[in-house]
Amino acid sequence: MTSLNRSSKAQPSAQRATTLEMVRLACPDAPQASRICESFGLAIVDSDGIRELHRSQFIDSADALKEGLAEKAMQIHMQ
Protein backbone atom coordinates (compact mmCIF):
# COMPACT_ATOMS: atom_id res chain seq x y z
CA MET A 1 0.00 0.00 0.00
CA THR A 2 1.31 3.41 -0.93
CA SER A 3 1.80 6.05 1.72
CA LEU A 4 -0.33 9.17 1.38
CA ASN A 5 2.41 11.32 2.85
CA ARG A 6 4.03 12.90 -0.15
CA SER A 7 7.12 14.82 0.61
CA SER A 8 8.12 17.28 -2.05
CA LYS A 9 11.85 17.15 -2.66
CA ALA A 10 11.84 20.28 -4.78
CA GLN A 11 11.32 23.53 -2.93
CA PRO A 12 8.71 25.76 -4.59
CA SER A 13 10.37 28.87 -5.95
CA ALA A 14 9.27 32.23 -4.63
CA GLN A 15 7.01 34.09 -7.04
CA ARG A 16 8.66 37.16 -8.48
CA ALA A 17 6.97 40.45 -7.63
CA THR A 18 5.03 42.03 -10.48
CA THR A 19 6.52 45.32 -11.62
CA LEU A 20 4.93 48.16 -13.56
CA GLU A 21 7.26 47.32 -16.45
CA MET A 22 5.94 43.73 -16.53
CA VAL A 23 2.37 45.02 -16.57
CA ARG A 24 3.18 47.53 -19.31
CA LEU A 25 4.65 44.78 -21.48
CA ALA A 26 1.68 42.46 -20.88
CA CYS A 27 -1.05 45.02 -21.58
CA PRO A 28 -1.90 46.16 -25.10
CA ASP A 29 -1.21 49.74 -26.10
CA ALA A 30 -3.97 51.86 -27.65
CA PRO A 31 -3.48 50.73 -31.28
CA GLN A 32 -3.33 47.06 -30.24
CA ALA A 33 -6.44 47.45 -28.08
CA SER A 34 -8.30 49.02 -31.02
CA ARG A 35 -7.33 46.13 -33.30
CA ILE A 36 -8.40 43.58 -30.66
CA CYS A 37 -11.77 45.33 -30.22
CA GLU A 38 -12.34 45.44 -33.98
CA SER A 39 -11.33 41.79 -34.40
CA PHE A 40 -13.72 40.54 -31.71
CA GLY A 41 -16.52 43.06 -32.25
CA LEU A 42 -16.04 44.67 -28.84
CA ALA A 43 -16.70 48.24 -27.83
CA ILE A 44 -13.59 50.41 -27.63
CA VAL A 45 -12.99 51.42 -24.02
CA ASP A 46 -11.56 54.70 -22.77
CA SER A 47 -8.26 53.26 -21.54
CA ASP A 48 -6.75 56.70 -20.90
CA GLY A 49 -9.74 57.67 -18.76
CA ILE A 50 -9.57 54.39 -16.83
CA ARG A 51 -5.82 54.83 -16.29
CA GLU A 52 -6.29 58.39 -15.00
CA LEU A 53 -9.15 57.31 -12.73
CA HIS A 54 -7.03 54.56 -11.17
CA ARG A 55 -4.11 56.94 -10.77
CA SER A 56 -6.25 59.50 -8.94
CA GLN A 57 -7.79 56.78 -6.75
CA PHE A 58 -4.33 55.56 -5.70
CA ILE A 59 -3.26 59.10 -4.88
CA ASP A 60 -6.46 59.78 -2.90
CA SER A 61 -6.08 56.49 -1.03
CA ALA A 62 -2.44 57.23 -0.18
CA ASP A 63 -3.33 60.74 1.01
CA ALA A 64 -6.10 59.38 3.24
CA LEU A 65 -3.85 56.72 4.78
CA LYS A 66 -0.55 58.61 5.12
CA GLU A 67 -1.32 59.95 8.60
CA GLY A 68 -2.09 56.51 10.04
CA LEU A 69 0.46 54.31 8.28
CA ALA A 70 4.23 54.21 8.45
CA GLU A 71 6.11 54.23 5.14
CA LYS A 72 6.69 50.45 5.11
CA ALA A 73 3.02 49.77 5.92
CA MET A 74 2.00 52.09 3.07
CA GLN A 75 4.29 50.21 0.66
CA ILE A 76 2.77 46.89 1.71
CA HIS A 77 -0.77 48.26 1.39
CA MET A 78 -0.14 49.68 -2.08
CA GLN A 79 1.23 46.39 -3.38
C-alpha positions in Angstrom: 0.0 0.0 0.0 1.3 3.4 -0.9 1.8 6.0 1.7 -0.3 9.2 1.4 2.4 11.3 2.9 4.0 12.9 -0.1 7.1 14.8 0.6 8.1 17.3 -2.0 11.8 17.2 -2.7 11.8 20.3 -4.8 11.3 23.5 -2.9 8.7 25.8 -4.6 10.4 28.9 -5.9 9.3 32.2 -4.6 7.0 34.1 -7.0 8.7 37.2 -8.5 7.0 40.5 -7.6 5.0 42.0 -10.5 6.5 45.3 -11.6 4.9 48.2 -13.6 7.3 47.3 -16.5 5.9 43.7 -16.5 2.4 45.0 -16.6 3.2 47.5 -19.3 4.6 44.8 -21.5 1.7 42.5 -20.9 -1.0 45.0 -21.6 -1.9 46.2 -25.1 -1.2 49.7 -26.1 -4.0 51.9 -27.6 -3.5 50.7 -31.3 -3.3 47.1 -30.2 -6.4 47.5 -28.1 -8.3 49.0 -31.0 -7.3 46.1 -33.3 -8.4 43.6 -30.7 -11.8 45.3 -30.2 -12.3 45.4 -34.0 -11.3 41.8 -34.4 -13.7 40.5 -31.7 -16.5 43.1 -32.3 -16.0 44.7 -28.8 -16.7 48.2 -27.8 -13.6 50.4 -27.6 -13.0 51.4 -24.0 -11.6 54.7 -22.8 -8.3 53.3 -21.5 -6.7 56.7 -20.9 -9.7 57.7 -18.8 -9.6 54.4 -16.8 -5.8 54.8 -16.3 -6.3 58.4 -15.0 -9.2 57.3 -12.7 -7.0 54.6 -11.2 -4.1 56.9 -10.8 -6.2 59.5 -8.9 -7.8 56.8 -6.8 -4.3 55.6 -5.7 -3.3 59.1 -4.9 -6.5 59.8 -2.9 -6.1 56.5 -1.0 -2.4 57.2 -0.2 -3.3 60.7 1.0 -6.1 59.4 3.2 -3.8 56.7 4.8 -0.6 58.6 5.1 -1.3 59.9 8.6 -2.1 56.5 10.0 0.5 54.3 8.3 4.2 54.2 8.4 6.1 54.2 5.1 6.7 50.5 5.1 3.0 49.8 5.9 2.0 52.1 3.1 4.3 50.2 0.7 2.8 46.9 1.7 -0.8 48.3 1.4 -0.1 49.7 -2.1 1.2 46.4 -3.4 
